[in-house]
Amino acid sequence: ALFQPPKPIRGGIPICFPQFGNLDSLEQHGFARNRLWSVDPDPPPCSSHTNSRAFIDLILRHSEEEAKIWSHRYELRLRVALGPAGDLMLTSRIRNTNTDGKSFTFTFAYHTYFFVTDISEVRVEGLETLDYLDNLQNRERFTEQGDAITFESEVDKIYLSTPTKIAILDHERKRTFELRKDGLPDAVVWNPWDKKAKAMADFGDEEYKHMLCVEAACVEKPITLKPGEEWKGRQEISIVPSSYCSGQLDPRGQLDLRR
């Protein structure tokens, strides 16, 4: 079976591969998010720690169409798993299937958008004091100075060497998105704000007020795979009640990424 992604803002399947951004000749954020994916009719079972989840496995492989712009042979598998409490886990495996002995290099990100009540009342915790590359200043490197990230204008940053857990606090709804990741050292934070939102054809003029893009990524140091080698990355999202202050997250949200 084939899965045809729809065309919401920023693409269909929320995967940026084989590149994040538009630094090379490929389309913005690579081609994976806008391609036809196959559904695996007989996927391997979930691990014993996650067997209560409902899941689906999607597969993307090289095609003649892509060979014109990216000549490598690969297999990209995405497992989308939903837990009984509503937590969402995305697990990706990328394998080099080249038969000519060539390695390939790629960058990667989960292109996840979060609905928030009011962007001006949102804060992101877990990235303070870290270095970041500012896409609004030609990827110049800076160090985050605030005790949390808040939003008053356009933000487009790639945070480096980030922790496995990042919290997005939505003050108005008194809830927190917990993003946990593995195999993805970077984290992208983006909101286009008003002027850029109006300039994007697939983005409503006022939608920037109610969205925030925070994505687990591997951007600064690209991944290289030799033929037969495989890379794995994972992102898990859960929602827990919270106050405005960190350190008061509901203990039920303390999930273990080692599962």
Beta strands, then each sheet from edge to edge (+ up, - down):
strand 1: 2-3
strand 2: 15-16
strand 3: 37-39
strand 4: 54-61
strand 5: 74-82
strand 6: 88-96
strand 7: 104-110
strand 8: 113-115
strand 9: 122-125
strand 10: 131-134
strand 11: 140-143
strand 12: 155-159
strand 13: 165-170
strand 14: 175-182
strand 15: 186-191
strand 16: 211-225
strand 17: 230-241
sheet 1: 1+ 3- 4+ 5- 6+ 17- 14+ 13- 9+
sheet 2: 2+ 7- 16+ 8-
sheet 3: 2+ 7- 16+ 15- 12+ 10- 11+
end
